[in-house]
């Protein structure tokens, strides 16, 4: 078969870090017209590349009666079918790769807690690109070259730890590769090494705050100035909690392993109005998760990504299941922003006909000053009706009596604002399972 990518060369080559790493990359400051022109060229290459190099894509497109030559303008992307985790799992472990193993420099995989792991890979060019985009996010979030960065993301097959690590180095920072867990040691190193920035999941940063308090220390009295947090959805209420607890600025970073890892989008520490997607490398869409219809700018739905420069593992119209909306850019006007992730289409709880997400419970719980951000949702079916129990810890400085009163108010707020009845149990501080990575909020025991 003739390699049609010979006629459509990869229009991207990674560049070396700029001499002044504190300044934005030229692509960050592109206009919308410039970005869309770049996207067209890179999309055209990506579609041909995936079709020619990966049997799974060729079979998928042939089955849908579509060919990369059908792509003649950006809007034509909607002609091509969606992909998802199942598409990648069927190619487990390496059948979705588009290059020979001799060209691959890194392999990561998802945890596989909900099924077979999805495997991702990176060429040397892609590792440079990944570092560049993570560095963009960190710079936008307030981290500067020369800062010490405490990295509490987990290292290993999870992309968070190493992705953040090399991005901070690319920015010109000194990285403290602590990884997740060992909360007492996290506290010690933050005190002893005096980093300016910390990287972790938002829920684990609150666990680190608990670790400070357990030692009789005030989390505000540290060297930390910035936190860049990701790997799980979090609310504005949790941002306020973190910023007030540590006296820092907290900004979001977004990514997922299949698309690249952390660094697909990053949030400005000044505007704090959602993460800007680096659209010179990723083309986002929002679709209705029920009808698959592409939604207009500003409408909520499920986030879909097409990668524009990936070599080892092409990603075309990949359904993330993350629920958000696209908005015009602000801090980087040419690049669209993501609204805050409100949940996942596959994490939606249907309780007696009412659709709800853990983030909705979190938003209401954090408005109760005697209740902590640590909670779990337990779903049961003792008879014919589903029931939900919210297990939530009281704060250290709150009496159980005051926490019980707050629970009554929270129960009413959930009923009024979400439309679902529930039971709330108050747990002792530190009694619920903690996580150094993505927290598990939902325990569905209805089929037991």
ABEGO torsion letter per residue (X at the ends): XBBAAAABBBABBBBBBBABAABBBAAAABBAAAAAAAAAAAAAAAAAAAAAABAAAAAAAAAAGBBAAABABAAAAAABBBBBAAAAAAAOAAAABABBAAABABBBBBAGAAEBBBBBBBBAAAAAAAAAAAAAAAAAAGBBBGBBBBBABBBEABAAAAAAAAAAAAAGBBBBBAEBEGAAAAAAAAAAAGBABBBBBAAAAAAAAAAAAAAGBBAABBABABBBBBGBBBBAAAAAAAAAAAGBBBBBBBBBAAAAEBGABBBBAAAGAEBBBBAAABBBBBBBAAAGBBBBBGBBEBBBBBBAABAABBBBGBBAGBBBBBBBBBABAABBBBBBBAEBAAABBBBGGBBBBAAAAAAAAAABAABBABBBBBBBBABABBBBBBBBBBBAABBAAAAAAAAAAAAAAAAAAAGBBBBBBBBBBGABBBBABBBBABBBAAAX
